[in-house]
Amino acid sequence: MTYTFQVRDVVAEPYQVAPQLTARLRVEESTGRRIHAVVLRCQVRVEPGRRRYDAVEGEALRGLFGDRARWVDTLKPFAWMQCHTTVQGFTGATDADLALPCTYDLDVIGTRYLHALTAGTVPLTFLFSGTVFTRGANGFGVEHVPWDCEARYDLPVTTWRAMIEEHFPNTGWIRVERAVLDDLAALRARAGHLSWDETIRSLLPVEVVA
């Protein structure tokens, strides 16, 4: 069997508890045999070398890829997430949704990359694998999704930013060790700061705050 996967769209889900994108997939099977179900797995990779970056983005990406002079060696694809779904039975072709749960944890490389982008698109590659259930000679047959099944999609940065803004309006968050958090809390109490923003800003150099 020959399988073809296409990512027709990626949309932000507005009513989820946590940030989630959904990829609208088109799945095709070339022989016309009846497919009972597909347990589909997917690795979503970011391919940063497939787009250009302005000066502001380049500076924001320094922590991930270093200076631009090094990008020929460092601007390599990286895994963003692993996800899965079950595709219902079909013959010929069908559409399916693939949930892409996201996080705004800036310790995650994918989030740091996306946070640095101001416009344009995020170049994604979806690498598919999984198990296909068909009708066999003695009941159900089992086959594997070939490892070379993949699809590309350029996700608009505005789609990701709108989703994050929906869940974290005008905010973000970082993870710190408990001891660091305790020290920040003690500093906030001593200084009489009204917010965590005020406490953190007090520690930044004047030129950065300005």
Backbone as a ProteinNet text record, in pm:
[ID]
protein_1_A
[PRIMARY]
MTYTFQVRDVVAEPYQVAPQLTARLRVEESTGRRIHAVVLRCQVRVEPGRRRYDAVEGEALRGLFGDRARWVDTLKPFAWMQCHTTVQGFTGATDADLALPCTYDLDVIGTRYLHALTAGTVPLTFLFSGTVFTRGANGFGVEHVPWDCEARYDLPVTTWRAMIEEHFPNTGWIRVERAVLDDLAALRARAGHLSWDETIRSLLPVEVVA
[TERTIARY]
83.5	0	87.8	37.1	105.2	18.5	75.8	2.4	60.5	-27.7	11.6	-54.5	24	-26.6	-7.3	-109.5	-104.2	-157.7	-86.2	-134.6	-205.4	-337.9	-416.1	-426.4	-417.9	-428.6	-385.5	-344.8	-319.6	-390.3	-477.9	-558.5	-539.6	-561.7	-558.2	-695.8	-699	-824.9	-854.6	-963.7	-986.6	-1040.5	-1094.7	-1163.8	-1096.1	-967.2	-892.6	-840.4	-822.7	-767.6	-623.1	-547.3	-407.9	-393.3	-287.4	-270.4	-264.9	-340.1	-339.4	-364.2	-279.2	-303.4	-362.4	-435.1	-487.4	-449.6	-383	-347.7	-459.7	-509.7	-609.8	-537.4	-548.4	-475.2	-564.3	-503.5	-565.6	-482	-546.7	-478	-532.6	-443	-484.8	-414.1	-487.6	-433.2	-460.5	-358.3	-364.2	-433.7	-447.3	-499.4	-650.9	-716.1	-860.3	-907.5	-816.8	-856.5	-920.6	-1006.1	-1072	-974.8	-961.8	-880.3	-974.3	-954.1	-1042.8	-1006.7	-878.6	-834	-682.8	-635.5	-491.4	-457.9	-368.8	-313.9	-190.7	-207	-107.8	-22.1	108	203.6	273.4	315.2	377.2	481.6	596.6	695.2	690.7	669.1	667.1	803.2	867.9	1000.7	996.2	1078.3	1097.7	1223.9	1214.8	1329.9	1366.7	1443.8	1470.7	1545.5	1614.8	1689	1602.2	1472.4	1382.5	1323.1	1369.4	1318.3	1430.3	1403.1	1497.9	1459.5	1555.2	1534.3	1585.1	1505.1	1551.7	1647.9	1696.4	1798.1	1745	1619.4	1561.5	1548.4	1500	1487.3	1623.5	1719.5	1853.3	1914.1	1892.7	1944.6	1872.8	1740.1	1663	1698.9	1747.8	1783	1928.5	2002.2	2144	2163	2073.8	2087.5	2067.1	1994.1	1971.5	2077.7	2112.7	2196.7	2330.1	2354.9	2479.8	2476.4	2593.2	2603	2569.9	2525.5	2488.6	2602.7	2726	2840.1	2843.3	2778.1	2778.9	2655.5	2559.4	2431	2442.5	2543.6	2560.5	2578.4	2629.6	2649.9	2541.6	2479.4	2388.9	2240.7	2206.1	2065.6	2012.7	1998.5	1958.7	1816	1747.7	1613.3	1616.6	1507.5	1496.5	1352.6	1336.4	1203.6	1129.8	1005.6	921.4	831.4	765.2	674.4	647.1	599	548.3	398.2	318.6	174.7	116.6	-10.1	-72.5	-222	-283.7	-428.5	-471.4	-601.1	-657.7	-742.5	-710.5	-784.8	-892.2	-1016	-1126.7	-1119	-1196.6	-1193.6	-1230.2	-1169.3	-1195.5	-1152.9	-1195.2	-1149.5	-1106.6	-985.7	-935.4	-870.8	-951.1	-896.9	-991.6	-937.2	-1018.1	-947.2	-1020.4	-962.9	-957.1	-857.3	-841.7	-777.6	-804.8	-745.9	-633.7	-525.1	-410.8	-387.5	-409.1	-390.2	-241.5	-205.1	-67	-63	-49.4	-45.8	81.7	66.7	178.4	202.4	317.2	352.8	418.7	411.2	481.8	601.8	650.9	769	891.9	961.1	1075	1199	1190.6	1298.6	1288	1174.8	1154.6	1206.3	1293	1359	1259.1	1151.9	1053	986.2	954.6	892	988	1112.9	1212	1225.7	1225.5	1235.7	1113.5	994	871.7	859.1	899.5	891.9	980.2	1087.5	1181.8	1132.2	1033.9	988.5	887.1	898.8	808.3	706.4	734.4	644.5	681.1	609.1	640.7	578.3	649.2	596.6	699.1	648.4	732.1	738.6	855.1	864	862.2	755.1	735.5	742.6	789.6	781.8	716.6	614.7	543.8	594.5	653.4	706.2	610.8	547.1	441.2	491.7	434.7	454.9	328.1	323.1	205.3	164.1	44.2	-7.2	-138.3	-148.7	-269	-339.5	-469.6	-549.2	-635.8	-620.4	-693	-764.8	-836.3	-897.3	-795.8	-758.9	-665	-734.2	-656.8	-712	-783.2	-736.8	-796.9	-857.2	-915.6	-973	-900.1	-851.9	-781.3	-636.1	-587.6	-446.6	-383	-254.3	-181.3	-63.6	-51.6	61	114.9	231.5	293.3	292.7	273	289.2	436.7	469.6	611.5	681.2	808.8	883.3	910.7	892.1	919.3	796.7	688.5	568.6	587.3	580.1	597.1	522.8	507.3	441.2	499.2	504.8	553.6	437.6	456.4	356.2	425.2	392.4	446.1	339.3	360.3	264.7	283.1	178.7	192.6	226.5	324.4	361.4	241.9	156	39.3	-56.4	-63	-150.2	-101.8	29.1	85.5	73	102.8	96.6	-46.2	-144.1	-283.2	-325.1	-279.6	-311.5	-249.3	-122	-54.5	-119.9	-156.3	-218.8	-354.4	-423.6	-553	-538.3	-431.8	-412.6	-327.1	-233.6	-144.4	-143.7	-253.7	-261.4	-154.9	-67.8	36.7	129.1	143.6	230.5	308.9	401.7	475.4	522.6	589.8	639.6	767.2	849.8	974.4	980.4	1052.2	1065	1198.4	1194.7	1317.5	1321.3	1440	1455.1	1384.5	1342.2	1270.4	1352.8	1482.8	1567.2	1571	1575.3	1575.2	1442.4	1333.2	1201.4	1191.2	1245.2	1244.1	1322.6	1437.2	1518.1	1443.8	1376.4	1300	1185.4	1120.3	1010.2	1061	1178.5	1235.3	1271.7	1329.3	1363.1	1238.1	1132.8	1007.1	951.4	957.3	904.7	987	1121	1207.3	1189.4	1177.8	1170.3	1028.3	931.1	792.9	736.2	786.9	736.9	592.9	514.4	373.8	352.2	453	436.9	570.6	565	687.4	760.3	683.3	746.3	837.6	787.7	866.1	992.8	982	1098.4	1204.1	1162.4	1257.8	1319.2	1237.4	1291.6	1396.9	1382.7	1479	1616.3	1621.9	1748.4	1813.8	1739.6	1791.3	1876.9	1978.2	2055.8	1965.5	1999.8	1917.6	1896.9	2002.2	1990.6	1893.4	1878.4	1784.7	1641.8	1618.3	1484.6	1440.1	1532.9	1499.8	1463.8
-119	0	125.2	229.2	357.6	459.9	525.1	623.4	761.5	860.4	999.5	1082.7	1168.2	1255.2	1400.6	1479.7	1622.6	1698	1803.5	1893	2008	2009.4	2108.6	2241.8	2235.9	2357.8	2326.2	2427	2417.1	2534.4	2503.6	2607.7	2602.8	2715.4	2723	2688.7	2604.5	2566.6	2665.8	2740.7	2850.9	2810.5	2689.6	2655.6	2544.3	2523.5	2422.1	2479.5	2391.2	2434.2	2480.8	2409.1	2443.4	2475.1	2547.1	2582	2458.2	2461.1	2348.8	2397.5	2351.4	2364.2	2233	2238.4	2118.1	2118.6	2011.3	1995.3	1920.4	1977.2	1911.6	1829.8	1698.6	1609	1554.2	1528.1	1451.8	1325	1209.6	1080.3	1006.1	962.1	891.3	755.9	656.3	521.8	489.1	447.9	447.2	326.7	213.2	92.3	79.1	159.2	148.7	41.3	-23.3	-122.7	-55.3	-129.6	-77.7	-72.3	46.3	64.5	70.9	-16.3	-19.2	89	114.7	219.1	236	350.6	376.9	436.7	372.6	431.2	509.2	640.1	725.6	796.6	788.4	863.1	966.2	1073.3	1180.7	1253.3	1276.9	1367.7	1496.4	1607.3	1737.7	1802.8	1834.2	1894.6	2036.9	2122	2258	2257.8	2317.4	2326.4	2473.9	2529.1	2673.3	2721.9	2633.9	2674.9	2706.3	2682.6	2705.3	2845.5	2935.7	3072.5	3171.5	3299.2	3406.1	3474.7	3547.6	3613.2	3756.5	3847.7	3986.3	4004.6	4128.3	4154.7	4130	4169.1	4149.6	4001.2	3923.6	3779.6	3713.4	3757.6	3701.1	3719.3	3837.9	3863.5	3777.2	3761.7	3680.7	3532.8	3490.9	3349.7	3318.9	3419.9	3399.8	3289.2	3284	3182.9	3041	3025.3	2891.7	2852.8	2946.3	2911.6	2984.4	3074.6	3148.1	3263.6	3320.1	3430.3	3381.2	3473.9	3436.6	3367.1	3402	3339.2	3188.2	3140.5	2997.7	2925.8	2999.3	2939.2	2829.9	2835.5	2729.7	2593.5	2594.4	2469.9	2445.7	2552.3	2535.5	2539.3	2594.1	2609.3	2477.2	2380.1	2244.5	2214.4	2121.3	2081.9	2024.8	2046.3	1989.8	1946.7	1846.5	1794.8	1893.9	1922.6	2011.6	1931.1	1827.6	1749.7	1614.1	1521.3	1391.2	1389.9	1343.2	1339.4	1219.3	1193	1075.4	1096.4	1016.3	1017.3	885.2	857.8	740.4	786.6	736	769.2	663.2	705.9	613	546.6	437.4	360.7	443	408	481	395.9	437.4	380.2	494.3	489.4	593.3	708.2	788.9	906.2	947.9	1017.8	1069.9	1188	1262.8	1373.4	1334.6	1383.8	1354.2	1473.4	1487	1593.1	1536.1	1609	1571.9	1682.4	1651.9	1751.7	1776.5	1905	1946.1	2026.4	1959.3	2031.7	2115.2	2238.8	2332	2376.9	2434.9	2489.3	2624.4	2710.4	2837.1	2835.4	2715.2	2698.7	2734	2840.7	2886.2	2800.7	2693.3	2596.4	2496.5	2495	2406.3	2475.9	2408.2	2473.4	2522.6	2446.4	2489.3	2619	2634.3	2756.7	2874.6	2854.1	2961.7	3008.1	2913.6	2948.7	3029.3	2979.6	3047.2	3185.5	3196	3323.4	3429	3385.7	3479.9	3535.1	3470.6	3512	3624.3	3722.9	3837.1	3832.4	3761.4	3757.6	3637	3621.7	3513	3382	3273.2	3140.4	3054.9	2948.5	2849.6	2727.9	2693.7	2582.5	2447.9	2372	2245.4	2128.3	2015.2	1888.3	1786.2	1718	1614.8	1479.2	1401.1	1269	1164.5	1086.8	995.6	851.6	781.4	637.6	583.4	452.2	398	263.8	220.9	89.2	103.3	28.5	29.2	-104.7	-100.6	-222.2	-237.2	-351.8	-379.9	-514	-554.2	-686	-785.3	-884.6	-986.6	-1117.3	-1218.6	-1349.5	-1415.3	-1390.1	-1452.9	-1349.3	-1247.4	-1140.8	-1010.7	-948.3	-822.5	-845	-760.1	-756.3	-633.4	-642.4	-531.7	-494.4	-366.6	-314.2	-191.5	-146.6	-29	87.3	205.5	325.9	338	347.5	356.3	474.6	456.4	559.8	682.4	672.3	787.6	875.6	850.4	933.4	1062.9	1174	1302.2	1410	1523.6	1638.1	1765.6	1869.4	1999.4	2096.3	2189.8	2294.5	2416.2	2534.4	2659.7	2723.3	2714.9	2766.4	2917.3	2997	3141.2	3172	3257.3	3296.4	3358.5	3429.3	3492.8	3390.7	3271.3	3166.4	3124.1	3101.4	3059.9	3172.2	3295.2	3406.3	3431.3	3417.9	3437	3332	3209.1	3101.5	3129.6	3168.9	3197.5	3317	3418.8	3536.8	3502.7	3407.1	3364.3	3303.3	3226.1	3156	3236	3315.2	3392.9	3538.2	3610.6	3746.9	3838.4	3887.5	3983.7	3931.7	3799.2	3740	3623.9	3573.4	3451.2	3394	3280.1	3227.7	3148.8	3149.1	3073.4	2986.6	2876.1	2782.8	2807.8	2819.8	2840.6	2739.1	2718	2627.6	2684.7	2594.6	2637.7	2735.6	2712.1	2801.3	2941.4	2950	3080.8	3151.2	3075.6	3134.1	3185.9	3109.3	3153.6	3283.8	3292.4	3414.2	3533.4	3511.3	3619.6	3664.5	3566.8	3600.3	3682.5	3644.3	3718.3	3861	3875	4008	4093.2	4031.4	4104.8	4154.9	4069.4	4108.7	4222.1	4212.2	4315.5	4449.6	4443.5	4567.7	4624	4545	4593.1	4602.9	4520.3	4523.4	4471.9	4530.3	4491.7	4376.8	4347.2	4241.3	4172.9	4054.4	3984.3	4062.2	4127.8	4208.6	4314.5	4379.8	4484.2	4427.1	4309.4	4246.3	4210.9	4150.6	4108.9	4230.9	4331.8	4452.3	4519.7	4507.5	4569.7	4505.6	4383.9	4311.5	4330.7	4389.4	4405.9	4531.7	4529.8	4651.7	4764.1	4886.1	5001.7	5006.7	4977.8	4989.2	4886.7	4770.5	4669.6	4711.8	4763.9	4809.4	4924.3	5013.4	5128.6	5086
0	0	0	-63.7	-63.7	7.4	105.6	185	159.2	154.4	136.9	246.2	308.7	414.7	374.2	398	371.5	492	531.2	636.2	565.7	573.8	500.7	574.9	707.8	787	930.3	1002.2	1146.4	1212.5	1306.4	1370.1	1521.4	1586.7	1732.6	1787.5	1890	1954.4	2066.3	2057.2	2151.6	2288.2	2302.4	2427.2	2505.3	2482.7	2555.8	2687.7	2786.5	2915.1	2899.1	2817.6	2790.4	2641.6	2603.1	2461.9	2372.5	2263.5	2169.8	2028	1938.1	1795.7	1745.2	1635.6	1572.7	1425.9	1381.6	1241.1	1169.6	1062	979.1	873	883.3	795.6	684	570	462.2	444.3	461.1	452.1	330.7	243.1	122.3	114.4	62.5	37.8	-108.8	-181	-327.6	-390.3	-319.9	-384.8	-376.7	-294.1	-281	-185	-114.5	-15	105.8	173.8	291.9	408.9	470	589.4	708.4	805.9	921.3	1023.1	1041.8	1134.2	1119.9	1160.7	1164.9	1300.8	1373.7	1496.1	1453	1446.6	1382.7	1485.9	1468.8	1550.5	1462.9	1525.9	1448.3	1532.3	1472	1530.1	1449.6	1518.6	1453.5	1472.9	1362.4	1367.1	1312.2	1369.5	1318.2	1233.4	1113.7	1024.3	1007	1099.9	1100.1	977	907.8	789.2	669.5	678.4	565.9	561.6	648.7	645.7	676.7	651.7	681.5	812.7	870.5	998.9	992.3	1047.6	1050.4	1167.3	1184.4	1286.6	1427	1452.9	1585.7	1617.1	1521.6	1541.6	1558.8	1478.6	1489	1626.4	1684.5	1818.6	1921.5	1906.1	1999.8	1990.6	1874.8	1854.6	1889.2	1934.2	1965.1	2069.8	2169.5	2273.6	2223.5	2112.8	2056.5	1954.8	1864.2	1749.5	1746.2	1843.7	1842.7	1743.9	1715.1	1619.3	1478.6	1392.7	1256.1	1181.5	1214.3	1147.5	1169.5	1276	1307.7	1256.1	1200.4	1165.9	1059.6	976.2	876.9	944.3	1067.5	1142.1	1246.9	1298.8	1412.8	1376.5	1259.9	1222.1	1167.2	1255.9	1217.8	1263.3	1196.1	1240.2	1381.8	1455.1	1589.7	1614.5	1701.2	1734.1	1822.1	1787.7	1866.5	1959	1907.2	1990.8	1928	2010.8	1968.4	1995.8	1900.5	1919.6	1845.6	1869.3	1807.6	1795.5	1709.6	1694.3	1633.3	1633.5	1567.8	1450.2	1332.9	1211.9	1191.8	1177.5	1159.6	1021.5	1005.6	882.1	759.6	646.1	522.1	402.4	286.3	160.1	70.1	22.1	-67.6	6.3	76.1	145.4	256.3	353.9	464.4	527.3	608.1	685.1	832.3	902.3	1044.2	1113.2	1242.2	1324	1409.5	1418.2	1501.4	1602.6	1729.9	1835.5	1858.2	1868.2	1892.1	2022.5	2137	2264.9	2276.2	2321.4	2327.3	2470.4	2492.4	2622.7	2602.7	2706.6	2701.2	2795.5	2824.8	2908.7	2824.9	2860.9	2782	2800.6	2882.8	2887.4	2772.1	2702.4	2588.3	2463.2	2387	2274.8	2171.2	2147.6	2050.5	2090.5	2218.1	2266.7	2256.9	2291.2	2281.1	2136.2	2044.2	1902.4	1858.5	1888.8	1848	1912.5	2038.5	2109.4	2043.1	1978.5	1916.9	1783.8	1721.5	1588.6	1599.5	1511.2	1512.7	1399.9	1292.8	1177.3	1091.2	980.6	887.9	931.2	905	932.4	1006.5	1066.6	1133.6	1041.5	985.8	892	964.6	946.6	1015.8	919.2	970.9	899.9	992.2	942.7	1016.6	968.7	1058.8	1027	1084	996	1037.9	1049.8	1145	1160	1225.6	1247.3	1312.4	1256.5	1292.9	1257.2	1181.4	1070.9	987.7	1002.6	1029.3	1041.5	916.9	848.2	725	738.2	632.9	630.8	573.7	653.6	609.8	578.5	542.2	504.8	621.6	743.5	861.1	956.3	898.9	981.1	956.2	1062.8	1049	1008.4	920.6	887.8	950.3	974.3	1037.6	949.7	921	844.9	916.4	872.1	932.5	834.2	888	806.8	771.2	642.8	604.8	670.2	702.6	774	688.6	555.8	469.9	448.8	522.4	510.4	589.4	521.8	587.7	511	574.6	511.7	570.1	488.7	532.9	548.7	640.2	659	718.6	666.3	719.7	807.6	938.5	1036.3	1052	1028.6	1051.1	1197.6	1217.6	1353.6	1425	1351.1	1411.9	1472.1	1414.1	1468.7	1606	1618.6	1747.3	1850.4	1809.7	1904.5	1951.8	1862.8	1903.3	2005.3	1986.8	2080.8	2217.9	2220	2346.5	2415.5	2339.6	2397.9	2457.2	2396.7	2449.5	2588.8	2610.1	2736.7	2835.9	2784.5	2870.7	2823.5	2840.7	2788.1	2846.7	2758.7	2795.2	2905.3	2912.5	3014.7	2955.3	3034.7	3003.6	3134.8	3130	3256.5	3234.4	3336.7	3334.5	3458.9	3448.8	3560.5	3629.7	3762.7	3840.5	3954.3	4008.1	4120.9	4244	4333.5	4452.7	4536.1	4547.3	4627.1	4567.2	4433.9	4367.9	4392	4382.2	4407.5	4551.2	4646.2	4785.9	4802.9	4734.6	4743.7	4683.4	4571.3	4509.8	4600.7	4664.8	4755.2	4874.3	4925.9	5038.6	4996.8	4875.9	4824.7	4807.2	4752.2	4732.2	4865	4968.1	5098.9	5160.3	5151.8	5210.8	5141.2	5007.5	4930.6	4925.2	4965.3	4962.2	4822.2	4731.6	4593.9	4588.4	4500.6	4487.8	4389.9	4308.1	4207.9	4182.9	4121.4	4082.1	3972.7	3884.2	3780	3841.5	3944.9	4010.6	4073.3	4132.8	4194.9	4091.2	3982.9	3879.5	3811.2	3782.5	3719.6	3807.6	3938.4	4028.1	4016.2	3963.7	3950.1	3814.5	3719.6	3584.9	3574.7	3485.1	3462.4	3411	3443.3	3405	3255	3174.5	3030.8	2973.4	3040.3	2993.4	3023.4	3142.1	3180.7	3093.9	3062	2978.5	2838.1
[MASK]
++++++++++++++++++++++++++++++++++++++++++++++++++++++++++++++++++++++++++++++++++++++++++++++++++++++++++++++++++++++++++++++++++++++++++++++++++++++++++++++++++++++++++++++++++++++++++++++++++++++++++++++++++

